[in-house]
Amino acid sequence: MTARDNPRPRRVRTTSRSVRVAERLARTLISVGGIGTIAAVVLILAFLLSVVQPMFRASAVESQNSHAAAGRIDGRPVRVGTDAYQLIGWTLLADGRLVYHDLESGAVLESLDLASNGAPPSAIAATSAAGEFALAYPDGTLRFCRADFTMTFVDAEQATAPLLALAIGQSAAHGRGRVQRISVDQWRVQEPAATLQPPLQALEAASAERIVALDFVRASQGLRAAWLTSAGAIEVGKLDEREDPMTGETRVELARFAVPAAGGEGRPARLVLTGFGDSLLAIWDDGRAVRYDLRQLDRIAVAEAIDLLPGGAARIGALELLIGRGTLAVGGSDGSLVCWFRVRPDLPTTVDGTALQPVHVLAAAGPAITSLASSERSRLLASGGADGSVRMYYVPTNEERVVAQPFGAAAGPIDALAFAPKEDGCIVHGAARVAHLALDIGHPDGSVRALFTPLWYEGYSVPEHVWQSSSGTDESEPKLGLVPLVFGTLKATFFSLLFGVPIALLAAIFTAEFLPARLRTPIKSTIEMMASLPSVVLGFLAAIVIAPFVQQWLPSVLALFATLPLCLLGGAYLWQLLPARTSIRLANVPRFLCVAACVPLAGALALFAGPWIERVWFGGDVEGWLDASRGSAFPGWFWLLLPLACATAIFACGRFAGPWLRRASASWSRSRCASFDIARFGAIGLATVGIAALFAWLLQQGGFDARGSVLDTYVQRNALVVGFVMGFAVIPIIYTLAEDALTSVPQSLRLASLGAGATPWQTAVRIVVPTAGSGLFSAIMVGLGRAVGETMIVLMATGNTPVMEWNVFNGFRTLSANIAVELPEAARDSTHYRTLFLAALTLFAITFVVNTLAEVVRQRFRKRSYQL
């Protein structure tokens, strides 16, 4: 028989054209939507990477040029610098000449002789690259000078033919300075403009002594200077500048204070004022140093003696203070380069409670250091070596960023160098030549080490993870550690899930397995409506209502954690005393109302027990006890150990008493079993209290105290409040998905379990929950994703402080909240701006990793439930 003899039956009805068109359209829309979603996620990831990637680009020298030093620049330079646009450089020579020169051609534009009565200065001090310096003369006078510039603009109407011939960005010599075209119709003219203040008499005019070392600092309290005389005497001067309201003239008054003798052989070679002038270092060439406390000028005292070059015969080659004058960089003839700053030890031995310590070792050995220069914008430090090399470091991370040989391999030592004011260039003097390096420093404060490892910041006692993107002054170093933000995100997620997951899962089990069918839908709908509350409203309520309430009733709130489960479990055990018929008749709505009545009962008990617990256990003040100002460690350990002690008691009861109880209760009546269950419940409670008290006493006797770790100072907006409110936000999501997973378990499994003699509770716990395990786990993971990405609740209810503490009564800052707070004010393309995008990328990565792991675990649950 062939196919022709048995024809295929024809379809009686065919699919209409409209249905086929609708099907194709739906398939196309679904495909486009899916592909579009994937493309959107990939594009977001690509955008984040494009913003973040420049942070990890290495620093580089983009270009360099050098020229022979003009004749009038010959000599030993003390300090060099340049204007903000790197058109004109200046050099302060040891003989007191200030020379301005063209950085492109090397031609001298202006030379000022700062000698006094024909005598060159006996000592010179300069402040970083800011262009301000002080000169001391043999006659005992001091003069302050600033190497500055004037800037004017020329428009198209005033431009001459040579200016019109310049391309945008090109510069040329112009009068006393240089001109640069900055747009189509505008030019900028830079010219030298040095300022020299009138002399001040620091020493007696008839004195045979002269100043041989000098330093000064200008702070908000005024100008403070220190000088060393040829006789070895050290004095500190406080300069007060006062303007005469009648004449407008500025009058400077100098108050002098003697410094105790430093001791040691010979006189110091250098003086260094640190900070705001509250500390003075007298330094010898062999590295010996004595630090003085200048907080009270009428009672100057020696604070400590230090060896800046320990363990060798090296000599100091160069000294430099970083921005803020808190960190001193010391370069030695042995090639060592170490940065020192004051820290506050736990057991101070100095009069001011601080000690100068070597914190950042940038180089342990190498070519002798001959010059140092620091940036006036950041913690960058440049060193010049005897081999003609220039190295640049970012001090907080100890990273070497740039290595250059501006004059070749055998050019001789570097005499002086300086960063440009915008850190986009460097001026180097050496080998009778001047070099100009164009730099691309990049983002040294945004390196992997700066973001994810603990750094030893100035003023800190130990290396720490810190996020502090802004400060009161530009001199503060940026602290962009992301670890506190990641920690805050995980802490918020942990406490919110700790509060929300048990409630959501237990509510889902109760709704799906025990609640009457006619109540299931309205209750589920009511709980799902909770998800519609905006997070900003929840955050507002948490900050304005819940946080003050919790602080006011803290003992009662803490007692509620014990009274609520106690009332629920106690009510459940008492329910078993009801006769069987009565229990069945009241199984629906009345039982649900009885369960609901346990909540206000637990609240009333907590309200009554809270003050008693505070008075008896915490000395009448819980917040004072948390501050460790009163009481012992026992109460804290007792309450923390209660859950673990309860689990231990339940396990021991089931493991040792369970088999006997099952055999003995086989012939008991319902009322006898119920009575014994209540007795067992009481025994477990007493055992829980006993175990917790025993181990709390042992920990206290061992000297351990929970205060300072998971318990510490109480802050009104804290993790406990966030756990309440954010748990409230994730409960509807977890509950809805978990309840759907439980109700999707086949009814045949429940009936088989009940038919085999299992109770409804045994059926729910041993059959339904394992079968729905993949759905329950997915519900928890969705809730976790909701908690990880939450912004407004944690922003408003945590205090938004980026601290790394597990203290449940303290706040934190999350990645998402940090982005919301700081991104609007971050300067575009700055390190801060890119770090915030890196925080977004980190949040993206955390979510991706968690979801991937969750999917792997869910698939394992799914295979197990499929086998059932």
Protein Blocks (a to p, Z undefined) as FASTA:
>chain_A
ZZklmccdddfbdcdfklmmmmmmmmmmmmmmmmmmmmmmmmmmmmmmmmmmmmmpccdd
fbdcdddddfklgccdfbdcddfkomaccdddfkopacdddfknopafbdcdfbeehiac
fbdcdehjnopacdddfkopacddddddddddddfklpcfklmmpcghiacdehjbccdd
fbfkbccdddddddddddddfbdfkbcbdcfbdcddddfkbccdddddfkopacdddddd
dddfknopacddddddddddebjedjdfbdcdehjhpaccdddfkopacdddfkbmklcc
cfbdcdfbghiabdcfbdcddehilaccdddfkopacdddddddfbdcbfnopacddfbd
fbfbdcddfbdcddfkbccdcdddfkopacdddfklopafbdcdfkojknopafbdcddf
klpaccddeehiacdddddebjmklcfklmmpccddehiabdcddddfbdfbfkbccdfb
fklmmmmmmmmmmmmmmmmmmmmmmmmmmmmmmgcfklmmmmmmmmmmmmmpcfklmmmm
mmmmmmmmmmmmmmmmmmmmmmmmmmmmmmmmmmmmpcfklmmmmmmmmmmmmmmmmmmm
mmmmmmmmmmmmmmmmnnopaklmmnopgccfklmmmmmmmmmmmmmmmmmmmmmmmmmm
mmmmmmpcfklmmmmmmmmmmmmmmmmmmmmmmmmmmmmmnopafehplpccddfbafkl
mmmmmmmmmmmmmmmmmmmmmmmpcfklmmmmmmnopafklmmmmmmmmmmmmmmmmmmm
mmmmmmmmpmklmmmmnoopacddfbfkbccddfklmmmmmmmmpcghiaklmmmmmmmm
mmmmmmmmmmmmmmmmmmmmmmmmmmZZ
